[in-house]
Amino acid sequence: MALVGGTRAQTGLAVVVALGGLAACETSVPPAVEASTAPAEVPSTVSSGVQFDPGPVQTTAEYLADPRFASADTARGQLLSYACAACHTFGVAGGTLIGPNLHGVFGRRAASVAGFDYSPALTGSGLVWTPVSLEAWLNEPARFVVGTKMAFTGYRSPDDRRDLIAYLLQATQ
């Protein structure tokens, strides 16, 4: 707790959100991370030639009924999404910022928002956005799709990714 204007305020989460926002705004590709640092449930990279199964394309309600997302902390996911909001909009009327609008992202083919200049790597990935593929992407985008333009270094915590995905399922529909 910190004393602010004569009252106590929690600063830990604010610092985490601020640092996450700064990480999202990096202009260089992050250094490679050894494979052993990735959680076991994160699928293989798309660009390595390994077959990737994004799981079934379902409705938002079906995804949210999955016990993993039904128990997620969407309020925490909203806080984590501030790093995404530095570059992306979520709503139907949102435009392109540094990154494309994420409205309707689940079930959509990657690199398909008209007018956005995607990397050849993401355009050629054949990736479809599902919670499974977004989980792998959010772990470390530059490693999941080698050659992507997205500079965000990722969320290493499976709980962070789960909470963020549960929030995005709601915020982007």
Secondary structure as UniProt FT lines:
FT   STRAND          2..4
FT   TURN            5..6
FT   STRAND          7..9
FT   HELIX           12..24
FT   HELIX           35..37
FT   TURN            40..41
FT   TURN            47..48
FT   HELIX           60..65
FT   HELIX           67..70
FT   HELIX           74..85
FT   TURN            86..87
FT   TURN            92..93
FT   TURN            103..104
FT   TURN            106..107
FT   TURN            110..111
FT   TURN            114..115
FT   HELIX           120..123
FT   HELIX           131..139
FT   HELIX           141..144
FT   TURN            146..147
FT   HELIX           158..171
//
